[in-house]
């Protein structure tokens, strides 16, 4: 069982569970996609926390940041958020955010270890969220060996689609070539 699949059983985390699971699923195929997925998961979790805490009137966007309050940087660095989330987790969230920005905007090359580190940081954040907000919290540890090592269903589909498209293109080219040969003879 993968590290994030327990989230599927918790309705309260429906808004971010799939992004966490998908980030982990693509780690083997594409560390870059994994890291981008971790950023997507991070953004979803942070927005979820803001919604939870707004109901409790704890986190409010800084007045000076109102224009950019929807951006992840400003949400993570909001004073109320920084008081709420432990500093070691905040440091790791900023690491994921910065690395993902490099991947997304600078085509920065990353390694599988970079992807694994981001997954672990998101997992630790999810554990903190579950401990603070969850029903029936259970202590879990991130297990590297549980990260899927098989090609994801999505990547398998792309490979099969590519083969099918390539095969269809080859067949079409063969038909065109045969027609050209027949036209030259006839």
C-alpha positions in Angstrom: 0.0 0.0 0.0 1.3 3.4 -0.9 1.9 6.1 1.7 -1.0 8.4 0.9 -3.8 5.8 0.1 -5.2 6.1 3.6 -6.4 9.6 2.7 -9.1 8.0 0.4 -10.8 6.6 3.5 -11.1 10.1 5.1 -13.9 12.2 3.5 -12.7 15.3 5.2 -9.6 15.2 3.0 -11.3 14.6 -0.3 -10.1 18.0 -1.7 -6.5 17.0 -1.5 -6.2 13.3 -1.2 -6.0 12.5 -5.0 -3.3 15.1 -5.6 -1.2 13.5 -2.9 -1.8 10.0 -4.3 -1.1 11.0 -7.9 2.1 12.8 -7.0 3.3 9.5 -5.4 2.1 7.4 -8.3 4.3 9.2 -10.9 7.5 9.3 -8.9 9.0 6.3 -10.7 8.1 7.6 -14.2 8.9 11.3 -13.7 10.5 12.9 -10.7 9.6 16.3 -12.2 5.9 15.4 -12.5 6.1 14.1 -8.9 7.5 17.4 -7.6 4.9 19.3 -9.6 2.2 17.1 -8.1 3.6 17.7 -4.7 3.2 21.4 -5.2 -0.4 20.9 -6.4 -1.0 18.8 -3.3 0.6 21.4 -1.1 -1.5 24.2 -2.5 -4.7 22.1 -2.0 -3.8 21.3 1.6 -2.9 24.9 2.4 -6.2 26.2 0.9 -8.0 23.5 2.9 -6.3 24.7 6.1 -7.2 28.3 5.3 -10.8 27.3 4.9 -10.8 25.4 8.2 -9.1 28.2 10.1 -11.1 31.0 8.6 -14.1 29.3 10.1 -12.3 29.6 13.4 -11.1 33.2 12.7 -7.5 32.2 13.3 -5.8 32.9 9.9 -6.6 36.0 8.0 -4.8 37.3 5.0 -2.4 40.1 5.8 -3.8 43.4 4.7 -0.7 44.2 2.6 -1.0 40.8 0.9 -4.6 41.0 -0.1 -3.9 41.4 -3.8 -1.7 38.3 -3.8 -3.4 36.4 -1.0 -4.3 33.5 -3.4 -0.7 32.7 -4.2 1.0 29.9 -2.3 4.0 31.9 -1.2 1.8 34.5 0.6 -0.4 31.8 2.1 2.5 29.9 3.6 4.3 33.0 4.8 1.2 34.6 6.3 1.9 35.4 10.0 -1.1 33.4 11.2 -0.2 30.4 9.2 3.4 30.6 10.4 2.1 30.7 14.0 0.0 27.7 13.3 2.3 25.3 11.5 5.6 24.1 13.1 8.7 25.8 11.8 10.4 22.6 10.6 7.3 21.8 8.5 7.2 25.4 7.2 10.8 25.1 6.1 10.0 21.9 4.2 6.9 23.4 2.6 9.0 26.3 1.3 11.5 23.8 0.0 8.8 21.9 -2.0 7.4 25.2 -3.3 10.8 26.6 -4.4 11.9 23.3 -6.1 8.6 22.9 -7.9 8.8 26.5 -9.1 12.2 25.7 -10.6 10.9 22.6 -12.2 7.8 24.4 -13.6 9.4 27.7 -14.7 13.1 26.9 -15.3 12.9 23.4 -16.6 15.2 22.5 -13.7 16.4 18.9 -13.8 15.7 16.9 -10.7 16.5 13.4 -9.5 14.4 10.6 -8.0 15.8 11.5 -4.6 14.5 15.1 -5.0 11.0 13.7 -5.8 11.2 11.3 -2.8 12.2 14.1 -0.5 9.2 16.2 -1.6 6.9 13.3 -1.1 8.2 12.8 2.4 7.8 16.5 3.2 4.2 16.4 1.9 3.5 13.3 3.9 4.8 14.9 7.1 2.6 17.9 6.4 -0.4 15.6 5.9 0.4 13.8 9.2 0.4 17.2 11.0 -2.9 18.1 9.4 -4.4 14.8 10.3 -3.2 15.1 13.9 -4.6 18.6 14.2 -7.9 18.2 12.3 -8.5 14.6 11.7 -11.0 12.2 13.1 -9.4 9.0 14.5 -5.8 10.1 13.9 -3.4 7.3 13.6 0.4 7.8 13.7 2.0 6.8 10.3 5.5 6.9 9.0 6.6 7.6 5.5 8.0 4.4 4.0 10.2 4.8 0.9 9.6 1.2 -0.1 5.9 1.8 -0.2 6.2 4.5 -2.9 5.0 2.7 -6.1 8.0 1.5 -8.2 5.9 0.2 -11.1 5.0 2.3 -14.1 1.8 4.2 -13.3 -1.4 3.4 -15.0 -1.4 6.8 -16.6 2.1 6.4 -18.0 1.2 2.9 -19.3 -1.8 4.4 -21.0 0.5 7.0 -22.7 2.9 4.3 -23.8 0.1 2.2 -25.3 -1.4 5.3 -26.9 1.9 6.2 -28.4 2.4 2.7 -29.7 -1.1 2.7 -31.2 -0.6 6.1 -32.8 2.8 5.2 -34.0 1.5 1.9 -35.4 -1.4 3.7 -37.1 0.9 6.2 -38.6 3.2 3.5 -39.9 0.2 1.7 -41.4 -1.0 4.9 -43.0 2.5 5.6 -44.4 2.7 2.0 -45.8 -0.7 2.4 -47.5 0.4 5.8 -49.0 3.7 4.2 -50.2 1.9 1.2 -51.7 -0.5 3.6 -53.5 2.4 5.6 -54.9 4.1 2.4 -56.1 0.8 1.3 -57.8 0.3 4.7 -59.4 3.8 4.6 -60.8 3.3 1.1 -62.3 -0.2 1.8 -63.6 
